[in-house]
Amino acid sequence: MQTDLFDVTLTPVTHDLGGFKVHRTLPAKARTMVGPFLFFDQMGPAELAIGGGIDVRPHPHINLATVTYLFDGAIDHRDSLGTQQRIEPGAVNLMTAGHGIVHSERSPGDERAHGPVLSGIQTWLALPEAQEEIDPAFEHVAATELPIVSGDGVTARVIMGSMWGKTAPTTTYAGTIYADIALDAGATVPIDASADERALYLAMGEAWLEGVRLEPQVLYVLKPGVVGTLRSTTGGRVMLCGGDAFATPRHVWWNFVSSSRDRINEAKRAWKAGEFPKVPGDEKEWIPIPEVPKTVSYP
């Protein structure tokens, strides 16, 4: 789909992970980044079996920051810094990999007891070249700390950056915008043109931009400078993301991201050799490096 509004529209690659689906729109052959965003996954929505849950075993990252944001459910995060943090809807987990971090994500025990639900968005953000090898870090921002812009049937939570006169406290390494926009039936909200690169993603429900109906699980990359009004007839949930355009590309291979292919090859070697740090309290399992990864960069 191509209109005067959009540079490109990215349809998802969907992975069935047994009990729930993940829809991935970035990276794609047609577009690898939108501002610093280079990975965009929607998890669920899903209702998992009693006693079950998600168990993402310890795995490594380099040269990026991960952002986890939930609509429903809960996840327990652990990492090699010793962090233990439960995330629930409306809050943000920001994990900065820097020169290397290992983490796991699992359904909490109390959620498993009654059958976990899971619905949310996980993204990766590239770090500027000068900050790719900084020390790893973790930051949790509670839902109550994120600013909300509301009125006329719209509730927009600013997750990162500044929009509609509000600024989130979440750390950013490059110019970044990220918001969760909930629209009631008949609501409208302006989408301004302040960021270099922007994209809209309909996570659930129904929404339109300037008379163009947005399809669910599709990432719509806006043309630079486009100004428009987002509206919904019956109600919807839309993510707005983007930020400063990166002058240099990023290479992606599995969970590794870097401006240097050599750095990614070194990370592959180090993970195979067991040289990454362990996750305290979750050291018994890990994800082996794949022969053919599901996430790769495109030339």
N, C-alpha and C positions, 0 to 999 in steps of 0.2 A: 504494500500500500504506500502510495507516495502522493502527498498533497503539498500545497504551499506552506503548510504548517510544519512538515516533518522532513528532516534530512534522511532518515531511514527508520523502518519499523523492524524490530527484532522479535521473531517468534521463538518460543522456548524449545529447548531440548528437555524432554521429560524423562526422569529416572524413577523407576519404581523400586523403592528400598525395602519392600516387604512390610506392608501395613500402612505406608504413607508414600506420597509422591513428592518429588522435588522438581520444580520447573526452573530451568536455567536459561537466562537470556544473554548474559555476558560471561565470558567473552564470546564473540561470534565472528565469522569470517567477514561480515559486512561492517562490523564495528567492534573494536577491542576495548575502548575506554569511553566514558562520559565524565569529563572532569577527572578526578582521581579514581572514580569507580571503575573497576576492571573485572568484577565478578558480582553477579546478581542472582540470588536463588530465592525462590519462594518455597517454604516448607509447609506441606499440608494445604488446607486444613485436614486433620485426620483424627480419628478416634481409635486408639490402640487397645489391644486386649488387656483385660485385668491381669496383673502380674507382669505385663510386658512393658515396652517403652523403647526409647532410642538409646543406643549404646555406641557412640562414636569413640572408638578406642584412641589412646594417645597417638598423635601424629604431629609432624613438625611444620613450621612456617619460617620464611625469611623475608625481609625487605618489604613488608606490607603491614597494614592494620586491618583487623577483622572487626566488623560491626554486627552484633546480633540484636534483633528487635522482634519482640513477640506480640501477636494479637491475642493469643490464647495459649494456656498451658504454662509449663515451667521447665527450665533446664538447669542442671547443676554443672557449672564450669569449674575445672581444675587445670592448673598449668604448672610448668616447671619453675615458676617463681615462688610456688607455694600457695598461690591464690586458690581459695575456695569461695565461689560466689553463685548463689541462686539468682536467676533472672526470671522475672515475671512480666506480664503485659505492660507496655508503656515505658519500661526502663530500657537502658542501653548498656550492653557490655562492649567495651572497646578494648581490644587486645592488640598491642603494638609488638610485632615480631622482631623488628630491628635485625640484629645479627643472628638471631635464632631463638625460637621458643617452641615448646611442645605443650599441647593441651588435649583435654578430653571433654566430651559433652555427653551427659547421661540424664535420663529421666529421674527425678527425685523419687525416693522410696515411697513417700506418702502419696505421690501421684500414681505410682504403679499399683497401689493397693485398690484403687477404684477404677482403674483404666485410664491411662493418660490421654489428654488431648494435646494436639500440637498444631500451631498455626503461627507463621511469622516469616520474617525476611532476614537472610544473612547476606552481607556484602563484604567484599574486600576492597580496600583503598590502597592505591600505590603511594609509597612514600617518595618525596622529592629525593633526587640523587644524593644530595648532601646529607640526607638523614636516613638513608637506607640501612646503614650499619650502626644506628644508635642502639643503646641498651634496650632490651625488651621491657615492656611495662604493661600494666593492666589497670583499667579504670571502669568503675561501675557508676552510672548516673541514674538515680532513682527516678521513677515516673513523676514524683512530686517536684523534682528539680528542673524538669524540662518545661519551657514556657509553652503555654497554650493560647492560641488565637481563636476566639469563638465569636459567633454572631450569625443571625439569620440562617440557622440550620447547618452551620459549618463549625466543626471542631478540628483545628489543625495543630498538631504537636510538632514543634521545631526540635528535631533530633540533633542536628549539627548545623553550625553556621547561623546566619542572620536572615530572617524573612519576615515580612509584614510588621517590621518595627520591633521584632523580638530576637534575642540572641541566646542560643543554647550554651550551657557551660561546658559541653563536651569538647575535649581537645581536638584540634584540627592541625594538620601538618602542612596542608596546602589549602587554598580557597575551596571551601566545600559547602554545599547546601544539601539538606536532607530533611524531609518532612513527611509526616503521616497525616493525610487529609481525609477526614470522615465527613461525608455529605448526607444530610437527610434528604428526603424526597422534596424536589423543587429548589434545593439550595444551589448557590453559585459562589465561586471564589476566583479572584484574578490570579493569573500566573504571570509574574513579571519577568523582565528580561535582564535582570541584574547580573546573572552568572554567564561566563563564557559559553558553557555547555550545560544543557539541561535535558532531562528525560522524565516522562510520565509513565506510570505503571499501574494498571487497574488490578488490584489484588483481589477484590471481591465486589459483587454488586454490579452497578451500571453507572456509566459516566460518559459525558460528551465534551469535546473541546471545539468551540466555534463551529458547531453543527456536524462535527465528525464523531461518530460513535467509537469509543475505545473498546477494543476487544480484551477480555480477561487474559492475564498472563503474557501480555505483549508489551515490550518496552518501546515506547515512542520517543525517539530522539528528536527534539525540536530544532528547527533551523535557528541560527544565531539571530537574536534580536526580535524573534516572534513574540508578540504579546497576545494573550488570549484569555478567555473566561472558561473555567471548568464548571460544568453543571451536571446535575443528576436529576433524573425524573422520578426514580423509585428509591434512590439511596445507593451509595457506593463508598468504597475505600480506595484511595489513590495515593501512591507514593510519588514524591517529587524528589529527584536526586540530580547532582551535577556539581559544577564548580569550575575552577580554573583549568584551561586546556593545558596538557602536558606537552612540552616541546620535544621530549624524547620518548620513544616507545618503551613498553615493558614487555618482557618475555615471561610467559607463564608455562610451567610444567608441573603438573600435579598440584601440590600445595606450595610450591616455590614460585616466587615472583621476584624479578630483579631487572635492572637495566642492563645487566651483563649475563650473557649465556654462560660464561666461564664460572660465574658465581653460582649459578643454578647447578652446574655440573659438580662443583665442589660440595654443594649441599646434598646432592644425591649420594655422593661418596661417603659423606659424613654420617648420613642416616643409615646407610647400609652397614657402616662400620660400628654403629652404636655409639657415636661420639656426641650426639645431642644430649642435653640434660634430661633426667627422668622427671615424671610428674609425681610428687610425693603423695602417697596414698592410692596411686593408680599406676604402679610400676609393673604389674604382672602381664599386661597386654599391650600391644601396639599394632599399628597398621603397617604391614610391610610395603616397601616401595613397589608400585605396579610396573609390569612390563610395558603396558600401554595405558597411560592415564586418561581419565575422562575429560580432564581440563588441560588444554594446551593453548599456546599462543599461535597466532596466525601471522604469516609474513605480510 
